[in-house]
Amino acid sequence: MSRRFTPKIVTANRLREGDVVYLKADDSWSLLHHEAELIEDEAHAQMRLLHAAAQKLTIVGAYLADARPGPNGPEPTHFREEFRTRGPSNYNHGKQADLAS
């Protein structure tokens, strides 16, 4: 018996800076999880992942991550993905520094 498909987003790391990024519906990349395209069809998810993986000069390590619909956009369903939304954990830089100002 096959498992039911759960909604996904495409995530990766930006090649130059290493920032966590999320693929938006318009094919651009965002630093914000809630701006990611929430994909609810397995075939579409695989196509979006292939599209992302082909961008070897922009991103690295693209994969599909589970997500759920939220009031402001997709929300992570797993601790790892929730943690990745916060940025580096060693000191305030990147997303954390931007949010502190």
TORPA-4810 file (N, C-alpha, C, O; in nm, 3 decimals):
<nodes>
NODE_1_0.084_-0.118_0.000_0.000_0.000_0.000_0.089_0.124_0.000_0.179_0.136_0.082_M
NODE_2_0.063_0.214_-0.090_0.145_0.335_-0.099_0.100_0.439_0.003_-0.016_0.445_0.043_S
NODE_3_0.196_0.520_0.043_0.167_0.627_0.138_0.100_0.744_0.067_0.128_0.772_-0.049_R
NODE_4_0.012_0.810_0.138_-0.053_0.929_0.085_0.049_1.043_0.075_0.130_1.061_0.166_R
NODE_5_0.045_1.117_-0.033_0.137_1.229_-0.052_0.101_1.341_0.044_-0.016_1.379_0.057_F
NODE_6_0.202_1.394_0.111_0.181_1.509_0.200_0.238_1.633_0.131_0.333_1.622_0.055_T
NODE_7_0.181_1.750_0.157_0.229_1.872_0.092_0.379_1.895_0.117_0.432_1.859_0.222_P
NODE_8_0.445_1.954_0.018_0.589_1.976_0.023_0.623_2.117_-0.023_0.542_2.187_-0.085_K
NODE_9_0.746_2.157_0.010_0.808_2.275_-0.047_0.945_2.231_-0.098_0.997_2.128_-0.056_I
NODE_10_1.003_2.310_-0.187_1.140_2.284_-0.233_1.231_2.379_-0.156_1.208_2.499_-0.152_V
NODE_11_1.334_2.322_-0.094_1.430_2.402_-0.020_1.571_2.363_-0.062_1.594_2.254_-0.113_T
NODE_12_1.664_2.454_-0.039_1.804_2.432_-0.076_1.889_2.532_0.001_1.840_2.604_0.088_A
NODE_13_2.016_2.537_-0.033_2.105_2.640_0.021_2.160_2.720_-0.095_2.196_2.665_-0.199_N
NODE_14_2.165_2.851_-0.077_2.222_2.938_-0.179_2.371_2.907_-0.189_2.440_2.900_-0.087_R
NODE_15_2.420_2.889_-0.309_2.557_2.844_-0.331_2.661_2.942_-0.275_2.755_2.898_-0.210_L
NODE_16_2.645_3.069_-0.298_2.746_3.167_-0.254_2.748_3.190_-0.105_2.853_3.179_-0.042_R
NODE_17_2.633_3.222_-0.047_2.628_3.260_0.093_2.598_3.145_0.187_2.628_3.153_0.306_E
NODE_18_2.539_3.037_0.135_2.501_2.925_0.218_2.365_2.941_0.284_2.322_2.853_0.359_G
NODE_19_2.296_3.052_0.257_2.165_3.076_0.318_2.065_2.968_0.278_2.070_2.917_0.166_D
NODE_20_1.976_2.935_0.370_1.864_2.847_0.339_1.768_2.927_0.252_1.734_3.041_0.285_V
NODE_21_1.724_2.867_0.143_1.630_2.935_0.053_1.516_2.840_0.017_1.527_2.718_0.027_V
NODE_22_1.405_2.900_-0.026_1.284_2.827_-0.059_1.235_2.869_-0.197_1.234_2.988_-0.229_Y
NODE_23_1.195_2.772_-0.278_1.149_2.800_-0.414_1.007_2.855_-0.411_0.916_2.794_-0.353_L
NODE_24_0.988_2.970_-0.474_0.857_3.032_-0.484_0.788_2.989_-0.613_0.853_2.935_-0.703_K
NODE_25_0.659_3.011_-0.622_0.581_2.972_-0.740_0.628_3.042_-0.867_0.610_2.990_-0.976_A
NODE_26_0.690_3.161_-0.853_0.737_3.235_-0.970_0.881_3.197_-1.009_0.943_3.267_-1.089_D
NODE_27_0.933_3.088_-0.954_1.067_3.033_-0.983_1.180_3.112_-0.919_1.297_3.081_-0.943_D
NODE_28_1.150_3.212_-0.837_1.256_3.283_-0.765_1.277_3.213_-0.631_1.199_3.127_-0.591_S
NODE_29_1.384_3.251_-0.563_1.418_3.193_-0.432_1.396_3.296_-0.323_1.425_3.414_-0.341_W
NODE_30_1.344_3.252_-0.211_1.317_3.340_-0.098_1.389_3.290_0.026_1.410_3.170_0.043_S
NODE_31_1.427_3.382_0.113_1.483_3.346_0.243_1.375_3.310_0.344_1.405_3.261_0.452_L
NODE_32_1.250_3.334_0.308_1.138_3.316_0.401_1.056_3.192_0.367_1.007_3.177_0.255_L
NODE_33_1.042_3.103_0.464_0.970_2.978_0.446_0.826_3.001_0.401_0.777_2.932_0.312_H
NODE_34_0.759_3.098_0.460_0.618_3.119_0.429_0.593_3.172_0.288_0.479_3.177_0.243_H
NODE_35_0.699_3.210_0.216_0.684_3.253_0.077_0.701_3.138_-0.022_0.683_3.157_-0.143_E
NODE_36_0.737_3.021_0.027_0.759_2.905_-0.060_0.629_2.860_-0.125_0.520_2.881_-0.072_A
NODE_37_0.644_2.799_-0.241_0.529_2.739_-0.308_0.492_2.610_-0.235_0.576_2.521_-0.221_E
NODE_38_0.369_2.599_-0.188_0.321_2.477_-0.125_0.270_2.385_-0.235_0.176_2.420_-0.307_L
NODE_39_0.332_2.270_-0.248_0.302_2.176_-0.356_0.220_2.060_-0.301_0.263_1.991_-0.209_I
NODE_40_0.104_2.039_-0.359_0.014_1.937_-0.308_-0.005_1.819_-0.403_-0.090_1.734_-0.379_E
NODE_41_0.074_1.815_-0.509_0.066_1.706_-0.607_0.205_1.645_-0.622_0.303_1.717_-0.644_D
NODE_42_0.214_1.514_-0.611_0.344_1.446_-0.613_0.420_1.466_-0.744_0.541_1.490_-0.741_E
NODE_43_0.352_1.455_-0.857_0.419_1.473_-0.986_0.471_1.617_-1.001_0.581_1.639_-1.050_A
NODE_44_0.390_1.712_-0.958_0.432_1.853_-0.965_0.552_1.876_-0.873_0.644_1.950_-0.908_H
NODE_45_0.551_1.814_-0.757_0.664_1.826_-0.663_0.793_1.775_-0.726_0.898_1.839_-0.713_A
NODE_46_0.786_1.662_-0.792_0.906_1.607_-0.857_0.955_1.698_-0.969_1.076_1.714_-0.987_Q
NODE_47_0.864_1.757_-1.044_0.903_1.850_-1.151_0.970_1.975_-1.094_1.070_2.022_-1.148_M
NODE_48_0.915_2.028_-0.986_0.974_2.147_-0.922_1.112_2.116_-0.865_1.202_2.199_-0.871_R
NODE_49_1.128_1.995_-0.810_1.258_1.955_-0.757_1.360_1.944_-0.869_1.474_1.988_-0.853_L
NODE_50_1.322_1.886_-0.982_1.412_1.878_-1.097_1.450_2.017_-1.147_1.566_2.042_-1.181_L
NODE_51_1.353_2.106_-1.150_1.379_2.245_-1.191_1.481_2.310_-1.098_1.574_2.376_-1.143_H
NODE_52_1.464_2.290_-0.969_1.555_2.349_-0.871_1.695_2.288_-0.882_1.795_2.361_-0.882_A
NODE_53_1.702_2.158_-0.892_1.831_2.089_-0.897_1.913_2.129_-1.019_2.036_2.118_-1.018_A
NODE_54_1.847_2.175_-1.124_1.918_2.217_-1.245_1.986_2.353_-1.228_2.066_2.392_-1.314_A
NODE_55_1.958_2.423_-1.121_2.015_2.557_-1.100_2.147_2.548_-1.023_2.162_2.608_-0.916_Q
NODE_56_2.241_2.474_-1.077_2.368_2.443_-1.010_2.458_2.563_-0.985_2.551_2.555_-0.904_K
NODE_57_2.434_2.675_-1.053_2.515_2.794_-1.030_2.453_2.886_-0.925_2.512_2.987_-0.888_L
NODE_58_2.335_2.849_-0.877_2.263_2.932_-0.781_2.247_2.864_-0.645_2.271_2.925_-0.541_T
NODE_59_2.205_2.737_-0.648_2.174_2.666_-0.523_2.242_2.530_-0.521_2.292_2.481_-0.622_I
NODE_60_2.244_2.471_-0.402_2.300_2.338_-0.383_2.212_2.262_-0.284_2.153_2.321_-0.193_V
NODE_61_2.203_2.132_-0.303_2.132_2.046_-0.207_1.982_2.061_-0.204_1.922_2.057_-0.097_G
NODE_62_1.919_2.079_-0.318_1.773_2.094_-0.322_1.705_1.964_-0.280_1.747_1.855_-0.318_A
NODE_63_1.599_1.979_-0.202_1.519_1.862_-0.164_1.376_1.907_-0.131_1.349_2.026_-0.114_Y
NODE_64_1.287_1.808_-0.124_1.149_1.834_-0.087_1.134_1.819_0.063_1.180_1.720_0.121_L
NODE_65_1.071_1.916_0.126_1.048_1.912_0.270_0.898_1.916_0.297_0.824_1.988_0.230_A
NODE_66_0.854_1.838_0.393_0.713_1.839_0.431_0.674_1.975_0.485_0.752_2.041_0.554_D
NODE_67_0.554_2.017_0.453_0.500_2.145_0.501_0.350_2.131_0.512_0.290_2.036_0.461_A
NODE_68_0.290_2.226_0.579_0.144_2.230_0.590_0.097_2.372_0.563_0.172_2.468_0.585_R
NODE_69_-0.026_2.386_0.516_-0.078_2.521_0.494_-0.091_2.594_0.628_-0.131_2.535_0.728_P
NODE_70_-0.059_2.720_0.628_-0.074_2.804_0.746_-0.141_2.934_0.709_-0.163_2.959_0.590_G
NODE_71_-0.174_3.016_0.805_-0.245_3.141_0.775_-0.162_3.239_0.692_-0.218_3.323_0.621_P
NODE_72_-0.029_3.230_0.700_0.057_3.321_0.625_0.137_3.252_0.516_0.228_3.312_0.459_N
NODE_73_0.106_3.127_0.488_0.180_3.050_0.390_0.225_2.918_0.451_0.184_2.884_0.562_G
NODE_74_0.307_2.843_0.379_0.349_2.712_0.429_0.421_2.721_0.563_0.496_2.815_0.590_P
NODE_75_0.397_2.620_0.647_0.464_2.609_0.776_0.538_2.476_0.781_0.489_2.376_0.727_E
NODE_76_0.655_2.472_0.845_0.728_2.345_0.857_0.654_2.246_0.946_0.582_2.285_1.038_P
NODE_77_0.672_2.118_0.918_0.610_2.014_1.001_0.713_1.935_1.080_0.677_1.854_1.164_T
NODE_78_0.838_1.958_1.054_0.945_1.882_1.120_1.040_1.979_1.189_1.063_2.089_1.141_H
NODE_79_1.096_1.937_1.302_1.186_2.021_1.379_1.303_2.071_1.294_1.341_2.188_1.304_F
NODE_80_1.360_1.985_1.212_1.476_2.025_1.132_1.442_2.145_1.044_1.519_2.241_1.036_R
NODE_81_1.328_2.139_0.980_1.289_2.250_0.891_1.254_2.375_0.970_1.283_2.486_0.925_E
NODE_82_1.193_2.360_1.086_1.166_2.475_1.173_1.298_2.541_1.213_1.309_2.664_1.212_E
NODE_83_1.396_2.461_1.248_1.527_2.511_1.288_1.596_2.584_1.173_1.657_2.689_1.193_F
NODE_84_1.585_2.530_1.052_1.648_2.592_0.935_1.588_2.729_0.904_1.657_2.813_0.845_R
NODE_85_1.463_2.754_0.942_1.402_2.884_0.915_1.463_2.995_0.999_1.449_3.113_0.965_T
NODE_86_1.531_2.960_1.107_1.586_3.060_1.200_1.723_3.111_1.163_1.767_3.211_1.218_R
NODE_87_1.792_3.046_1.071_1.925_3.091_1.032_2.033_3.029_1.119_2.005_2.938_1.196_G
NODE_88_2.156_3.077_1.107_2.269_3.020_1.180_2.247_3.022_1.331_2.184_3.113_1.384_P
NODE_89_2.298_2.920_1.399_2.274_2.908_1.542_2.393_2.949_1.628_2.381_2.949_1.751_S
NODE_90_2.506_2.984_1.569_2.623_3.015_1.650_2.629_3.160_1.699_2.681_3.184_1.807_N
NODE_91_2.577_3.255_1.624_2.567_3.395_1.667_2.478_3.468_1.567_2.449_3.416_1.459_Y
NODE_92_2.436_3.586_1.603_2.342_3.660_1.516_2.410_3.712_1.391_2.488_3.807_1.396_N
NODE_93_2.379_3.650_1.280_2.417_3.700_1.149_2.314_3.645_1.050_2.233_3.560_1.086_H
NODE_94_2.318_3.691_0.929_2.218_3.645_0.832_2.079_3.690_0.872_2.058_3.807_0.904_G
NODE_95_1.983_3.598_0.872_1.843_3.628_0.903_1.829_3.690_1.041_1.752_3.784_1.060_K
NODE_96_1.902_3.637_1.139_1.889_3.685_1.276_1.930_3.832_1.287_1.863_3.910_1.355_Q
NODE_97_2.038_3.869_1.222_2.084_4.008_1.227_1.984_4.099_1.156_1.959_4.211_1.200_A
NODE_98_1.926_4.051_1.044_1.828_4.131_0.972_1.702_4.155_1.056_1.645_4.264_1.055_D
NODE_99_1.661_4.053_1.130_1.540_4.066_1.212_1.563_4.150_1.337_1.468_4.208_1.390_L
NODE_100_1.688_4.157_1.385_1.719_4.232_1.506_1.722_4.383_1.481_1.703_4.461_1.574_A
NODE_101_1.744_4.424_1.355_1.755_4.568_1.328_1.622_4.633_1.309_1.616_4.754_1.286_S
</nodes>
